[in-house]
Amino acid sequence: MGGASSTPRNTGSDDVSVAEYLISTFVGEKSFPLASDYWNKLLELPLSSRWPSDRVHQACELFGRSNGYTRHLAKLLIHLSWCLQELLQDSDDDQASSIYKRAVNATYILSVFLKHLIENGKSDGLEELHLSLDESEPVPHGFVMDQDIQNFVMHSVLNFIGSTEVSLNSYVLHQELLKFMIVAMSTQLLSGPSPGPRDANPFIDAAMSQEKSLVCLAVRRLLLNYISRTPQMQKPICILMEIYQAFWKELVLQLVATFVLLPLNYLVNNSGDGSKHPLAEFSLHVLLILTNYHKPIMSDEFLTDKSYDSATSESISKGHAFSSGNIFSKALANARDVEFDRSDVEGNAYLGPHVRIPFASLFDTLGMCLADEGAVLLLYSLLQGNSDFKENVLVQTDLDTMILPSVPWYKEHLLHQMSLGSLMVIILIRTVQYNLSKLRDVYLQTTCLATLANMAPHAHHLSAYASQRLVSLFYMLSRKYNKLSELTGEKLQSIKISFAGEGDGVSEDLAAELQIFTDFLRRVLDILNAILTYALPRNPEIVYAVMHRQEVFQPFKNHQRFHELVENIYTMFTQLHFSYEQEGHPKEFFIPYVWQLVFSRCGFSFSPDAINLFPVPHQVEKQEEDGRGEVVEEGKEKKVQELIIEQRIVLDP
């Protein structure tokens, strides 16, 4: 049968021989019926032996060739679903322990082989998974032959996660199921950053098709797992002792990291940071993957258009597709506090099921974890989408939990007795300066300046250093503006004496950049005006800073574009207000970003050559070796500029 023997090997241990025989048979060419006793024997293995990584790779290759005939992946998915359904029924302790063991084994084996099939898939629709049974397959009584297997298993997984409390007995299975979900949803890595209607994501699409009540249960459990931050269990129960050693290596802190039949480093990257709360980490990232998923849907009229095949996924997703909605995102947006519901006051009860969680505990957890990017993204999602949570945050008496200044890390200047407002001004200005010299992101620049403009009328006791930095920001922008003005003038003069049309593109670029810096300068003058007009008695240091650096403003006093703003520093000024508006296609940023967090925080690994969702170092190095680095970077820069144009800050009328 190739490299993997189909008969037991004489290794001196009956358990090892049986294990090798059953696993070799699983990846072999013989197809076992769904009702065969073979599956119970496979899932009840103690898994106490070890295979080298080359043999596991060989087994995966064999499985990839045989699965189309045997349909063993689909059958094992069904057996996992049956195990999870049995666990939700009343059963005695001995029977439950045996089912738990089979469920954990099924989950782990599925994760290894499913991951291999996904990252080595060649077809657009991932037909290599063969998520169906052969028509000639004899099926047990009560099993519906034509049901979608991916829907069947995702329903069972989400139902178990949402309906079962995390305990000493269930902790292992909860964690393994979350790992399995990450593997199953990794089909997103094969697609580009712009979601298209023909992207193949069978397991995520199956999750999106579940009923609202089940989704609410799952979202609630994922949030509670994150809030509770249950530490890694150190003493597993006896029936799962051998399974505990099969955890992802970097997440097992003090356990002996000896792997079993399938080597651990095949599934995960050994560079993880060893989280003390792995269940919370997995729950957070599964929730972020689910809530940020986007599936464009094509109209029937457009799908009949033959020109579809020649269109790019980007133009399709933006110009001709509409969103199917995300039931997990809606569940998060409609989550309610267990301690308070708006219907209690307004008398308007919410129809249907919804997630109820302790907002106070979630607020405290997010406050403790804001150094983690995943926590920041969850906070952003809640503030952006959940009005109840945002109101709960705004009325917190201990808001310092989330925004208390902690500035020992600021090395450029000693910040002593610094107010929160002064710290925000300093950090925003520092971000603007860094962006100007390194990133050159127009959207980031506009956002930072708009935030400062919103804060300006409400500033209290700005420190001398914050005031000086604000004036210095104007000076830095003015120098850049003056340099661009000179270059633009010189370029226009050179064009006049050169051949017609020569240099037009360069002059247009300079003119566009000059206009950008004109807007930046006006915005900083707006900020200074707002502080001096509406918060002058509370901010004497800003007056001292402006008077001390008067020479910075003098060149613009008679400038046609700035004179009224410079004059307004000493007169009354109309207050400006900016509001944030999320750009039209935010998932193009969030989906790749979430998966990069999964890689960095969950120890998940994937073949670099198979990843199309975002560029990876391996790909960049290969492109540079092929002499295509400049082309790739140019295309990337163009894409970034397109996204910048779509992002916008809206000036309220």
CORWO-V986893 format. One record per backbone hydrogen bond with DSSP energy under -1.0 kcal/mol. NH is the residue of the N-H (numbers start at 0). CO is the residue of the C=O. E is the energy in kcal/mol with one decimal. If there is no record, write none. Layout:
BEGIN
NH;CO;E
NH;CO;E
END
This chain:
BEGIN
10;8;-1.4
16;12;-2.1
17;13;-2.7
18;14;-2.4
19;15;-2.6
20;16;-2.2
21;17;-2.7
22;18;-2.5
23;19;-2.4
24;20;-2.2
25;21;-1.8
26;22;-1.7
35;32;-1.6
38;35;-1.1
40;36;-1.8
41;37;-2.4
42;38;-2.3
43;39;-1.1
44;41;-1.1
50;259;-1.1
55;51;-1.5
56;52;-2.5
57;53;-1.9
58;54;-2.5
59;55;-2.5
60;56;-2.2
61;57;-2.4
62;58;-2.5
63;59;-2.4
64;60;-1.3
65;61;-1.9
66;62;-2.5
68;65;-1.4
69;65;-2.7
70;66;-2.5
74;70;-2.0
75;71;-2.4
76;72;-2.1
77;73;-1.8
78;74;-2.1
79;75;-2.2
80;76;-2.0
81;77;-2.4
82;78;-2.3
83;79;-2.3
84;80;-2.2
85;81;-2.4
86;82;-1.9
88;85;-1.4
95;91;-2.6
96;92;-2.4
97;93;-1.8
98;94;-2.1
99;95;-2.7
100;96;-2.1
101;97;-2.0
102;98;-2.6
103;99;-2.6
104;100;-2.4
105;101;-2.6
106;102;-2.4
107;103;-2.5
108;104;-2.6
109;105;-2.3
110;106;-2.0
111;107;-1.8
112;108;-2.1
113;109;-2.9
114;110;-1.7
115;111;-1.5
116;112;-2.1
117;113;-2.4
118;114;-2.5
119;115;-1.2
120;117;-1.3
125;122;-1.0
128;125;-1.7
129;126;-1.3
131;129;-1.7
136;133;-2.1
142;139;-1.6
146;143;-1.1
151;147;-2.1
152;148;-2.7
153;149;-2.0
154;150;-2.1
155;151;-1.7
156;152;-2.7
157;153;-2.5
158;154;-2.2
159;155;-2.3
160;156;-2.6
161;157;-2.6
162;158;-1.8
163;159;-1.5
170;166;-2.1
173;169;-2.7
174;170;-2.3
175;171;-2.5
176;172;-2.5
177;173;-1.8
178;174;-2.0
179;175;-2.4
180;176;-2.2
181;177;-1.9
182;178;-2.2
183;179;-3.0
184;180;-2.3
185;182;-1.2
187;184;-1.7
188;185;-1.7
189;186;-1.4
190;187;-1.2
198;195;-1.4
204;200;-2.7
205;201;-1.7
206;202;-1.9
207;203;-2.2
209;206;-1.4
214;210;-2.0
215;211;-2.5
216;212;-1.7
217;213;-2.2
218;214;-2.8
219;215;-2.3
220;216;-2.2
221;217;-2.4
222;218;-2.3
223;219;-2.5
224;220;-2.6
225;221;-1.7
226;222;-2.5
227;223;-2.9
228;224;-1.7
231;275;-1.5
239;236;-1.4
240;237;-1.8
243;239;-2.4
245;242;-2.4
246;243;-1.4
250;247;-1.8
251;248;-1.2
257;255;-1.8
265;262;-1.2
266;263;-1.6
267;263;-1.7
268;602;-2.4
280;276;-2.0
281;277;-2.9
282;278;-2.3
283;279;-2.4
284;280;-2.2
285;281;-2.5
286;282;-2.1
287;283;-2.3
288;284;-2.2
289;285;-2.3
290;286;-2.7
291;287;-1.4
296;321;-3.1
302;298;-2.2
303;299;-1.1
304;301;-1.6
307;304;-1.7
308;305;-1.1
310;307;-1.4
315;311;-2.0
316;312;-2.6
317;313;-1.9
318;314;-2.5
319;315;-1.9
320;315;-1.0
321;296;-2.2
323;294;-1.6
329;325;-2.2
330;326;-1.8
331;327;-2.1
332;328;-2.3
333;329;-1.7
334;331;-1.2
335;354;-3.3
337;356;-1.7
343;340;-2.4
344;341;-1.3
345;341;-3.0
346;342;-1.5
356;335;-2.4
358;356;-1.0
361;357;-2.2
362;358;-2.9
363;359;-2.1
364;360;-2.4
365;361;-2.6
366;362;-2.1
367;363;-1.8
368;364;-1.3
371;368;-2.4
375;371;-1.6
376;372;-2.3
377;373;-2.2
378;374;-2.5
379;375;-2.6
380;376;-2.5
381;377;-2.2
382;378;-2.8
383;379;-2.7
384;380;-2.1
385;381;-2.6
389;385;-2.1
390;386;-2.3
391;387;-2.1
392;388;-2.3
393;389;-2.2
394;390;-1.3
395;392;-1.3
400;397;-2.4
401;398;-1.8
402;398;-1.5
403;399;-2.2
409;406;-1.7
422;418;-2.2
423;419;-2.5
424;420;-2.2
425;421;-2.4
426;422;-2.7
427;423;-2.6
428;424;-2.3
429;425;-2.5
430;426;-2.3
431;427;-2.3
432;428;-2.5
433;429;-2.4
434;430;-2.6
435;431;-2.2
436;432;-1.6
437;433;-2.5
439;434;-4.0
444;440;-2.1
445;441;-2.7
446;442;-2.6
447;443;-2.3
448;444;-2.2
449;445;-2.4
450;446;-2.2
451;447;-2.1
452;448;-2.2
453;449;-2.1
454;450;-1.8
455;451;-1.9
457;454;-1.8
458;455;-1.6
460;537;-1.6
466;462;-2.3
467;463;-2.4
468;464;-2.3
469;465;-1.7
470;466;-1.8
471;467;-2.6
472;468;-2.0
473;469;-1.5
474;470;-2.0
475;471;-2.6
476;472;-2.5
477;473;-2.5
478;474;-2.0
479;475;-1.7
480;476;-2.5
481;477;-2.7
482;478;-2.1
483;479;-2.3
484;480;-2.4
485;481;-2.1
486;482;-2.4
487;483;-2.7
488;484;-2.3
489;485;-2.5
490;486;-2.5
491;487;-2.4
492;488;-2.0
493;489;-2.2
494;490;-2.0
495;491;-1.5
501;498;-1.7
503;500;-1.3
506;502;-2.3
507;503;-2.2
508;504;-1.9
509;505;-2.4
510;506;-2.5
511;507;-2.3
512;508;-2.4
513;509;-2.5
514;510;-2.0
515;511;-1.8
516;512;-2.1
517;513;-1.9
518;514;-2.1
519;515;-2.0
520;516;-2.5
521;517;-2.2
522;518;-2.1
523;519;-2.1
524;520;-2.2
525;521;-2.3
526;522;-2.1
527;523;-2.3
528;524;-2.6
529;525;-2.5
530;526;-2.0
531;527;-2.4
532;528;-2.3
533;529;-2.5
534;530;-1.8
538;535;-1.5
543;539;-1.9
544;540;-2.2
545;541;-2.2
546;542;-2.7
547;543;-2.4
548;544;-1.2
549;546;-1.1
551;548;-1.6
552;549;-1.1
553;549;-1.4
555;552;-1.5
556;553;-1.9
562;558;-2.6
565;561;-2.3
566;562;-2.5
567;563;-1.6
569;566;-1.8
570;567;-1.2
578;649;-2.0
587;584;-1.3
588;585;-1.6
589;585;-2.3
590;586;-2.3
592;588;-1.8
593;589;-2.9
594;590;-1.8
595;591;-1.9
596;592;-1.7
597;593;-2.0
598;594;-2.0
599;595;-2.0
600;596;-2.8
601;597;-2.0
603;597;-1.0
604;266;-1.0
609;606;-1.5
610;607;-1.0
611;188;-3.3
612;188;-1.4
619;615;-2.1
620;616;-2.6
621;617;-1.8
622;618;-2.6
623;619;-2.3
624;620;-2.2
625;621;-1.7
626;623;-1.2
627;622;-2.7
631;627;-2.1
632;628;-2.6
633;629;-2.4
634;630;-2.3
635;631;-2.6
636;632;-2.7
637;633;-2.2
638;634;-2.1
639;635;-2.5
640;636;-2.4
641;637;-2.0
642;638;-2.1
643;639;-2.4
644;640;-2.2
645;641;-1.5
646;642;-1.8
649;578;-1.4
651;576;-1.6
END
